[in-house]
Amino acid sequence: MILSIRRFSLSRMVLMGAILILILALNTIPSGASSHLSLNEIVVSTTGSDREFFEIAGASGDSLDGVFFLEVTSGGAIDTVLDLSGEAIPADGYWLAASPEA
């Protein structure tokens, strides 16, 4: 499944802090939830067009409840919170969120 995040606008203002926050969120999933989720691939702030995305790997059907992606501005403020609750890892084992250009 690919979630288009056009309305969430992964932009050049995404900082490495947002990546770290996602990693921390993946490592603090409540007990009883899958502990096998990992940030598999991420591309942010590319030169030229904004072809940005992130991919979470896990077992098919693993819940993403309690996982959030934060977009942080260059000033350090949280600009966007993307709550992945209600989403699950699809059959191929990779959940992808991408900008429309990706």
LINGIMO-V677917 format. One record per residue. N is the residue number from 1. BURIAL is + if it has 24 or more other ideal C-beta (glycine too) atoms within 12 Angstrom, else -. D_FIRST is the distance of its C-alpha to the first C-alpha in Angstrom with 2 decimals. Layout:
BEGIN
n=N burial=BURIAL d_first=D_FIRST
n=N burial=BURIAL d_first=D_FIRST
END
This chain:
BEGIN
n=1 burial=- d_first=0.00
n=2 burial=- d_first=3.78
n=3 burial=+ d_first=6.47
n=4 burial=- d_first=9.62
n=5 burial=+ d_first=12.45
n=6 burial=- d_first=15.25
n=7 burial=- d_first=17.17
n=8 burial=+ d_first=17.02
n=9 burial=- d_first=18.42
n=10 burial=+ d_first=17.91
n=11 burial=+ d_first=21.32
n=12 burial=- d_first=24.11
n=13 burial=+ d_first=25.30
n=14 burial=+ d_first=22.69
n=15 burial=+ d_first=24.87
n=16 burial=- d_first=24.59
n=17 burial=- d_first=25.35
n=18 burial=+ d_first=21.89
n=19 burial=+ d_first=20.57
n=20 burial=- d_first=23.24
n=21 burial=+ d_first=22.44
n=22 burial=+ d_first=18.81
n=23 burial=+ d_first=20.31
n=24 burial=- d_first=22.90
n=25 burial=+ d_first=20.50
n=26 burial=+ d_first=18.69
n=27 burial=- d_first=22.21
n=28 burial=- d_first=23.47
n=29 burial=+ d_first=21.08
n=30 burial=- d_first=23.51
n=31 burial=- d_first=25.10
n=32 burial=- d_first=23.72
n=33 burial=+ d_first=20.14
n=34 burial=+ d_first=18.49
n=35 burial=- d_first=20.37
n=36 burial=- d_first=18.30
n=37 burial=+ d_first=15.68
n=38 burial=+ d_first=16.34
n=39 burial=+ d_first=15.66
n=40 burial=- d_first=14.95
n=41 burial=- d_first=15.18
n=42 burial=+ d_first=16.11
n=43 burial=+ d_first=17.76
n=44 burial=+ d_first=19.82
n=45 burial=- d_first=22.87
n=46 burial=- d_first=22.95
n=47 burial=- d_first=26.15
n=48 burial=- d_first=26.05
n=49 burial=- d_first=22.89
n=50 burial=- d_first=20.40
n=51 burial=- d_first=17.62
n=52 burial=+ d_first=16.19
n=53 burial=+ d_first=13.08
n=54 burial=+ d_first=12.49
n=55 burial=+ d_first=10.52
n=56 burial=+ d_first=11.13
n=57 burial=+ d_first=11.96
n=58 burial=+ d_first=12.98
n=59 burial=- d_first=13.66
n=60 burial=- d_first=11.35
n=61 burial=- d_first=11.68
n=62 burial=+ d_first=13.11
n=63 burial=+ d_first=13.31
n=64 burial=+ d_first=12.84
n=65 burial=- d_first=15.81
n=66 burial=+ d_first=18.38
n=67 burial=+ d_first=16.32
n=68 burial=+ d_first=16.98
n=69 burial=+ d_first=16.72
n=70 burial=+ d_first=19.98
n=71 burial=+ d_first=20.96
n=72 burial=+ d_first=24.63
n=73 burial=- d_first=27.11
n=74 burial=- d_first=29.70
n=75 burial=- d_first=32.16
n=76 burial=- d_first=30.30
n=77 burial=- d_first=29.29
n=78 burial=- d_first=25.92
n=79 burial=- d_first=24.55
n=80 burial=+ d_first=21.11
n=81 burial=- d_first=19.64
n=82 burial=+ d_first=15.90
n=83 burial=- d_first=15.75
n=84 burial=+ d_first=12.60
n=85 burial=- d_first=14.44
n=86 burial=- d_first=12.89
n=87 burial=+ d_first=9.43
n=88 burial=+ d_first=9.02
n=89 burial=+ d_first=8.05
n=90 burial=- d_first=6.22
n=91 burial=- d_first=8.92
n=92 burial=- d_first=8.94
n=93 burial=- d_first=9.77
n=94 burial=+ d_first=7.90
n=95 burial=+ d_first=6.03
n=96 burial=+ d_first=6.55
n=97 burial=+ d_first=8.57
n=98 burial=+ d_first=10.75
n=99 burial=+ d_first=13.86
n=100 burial=- d_first=14.26
n=101 burial=- d_first=16.53
n=102 burial=+ d_first=14.31
END
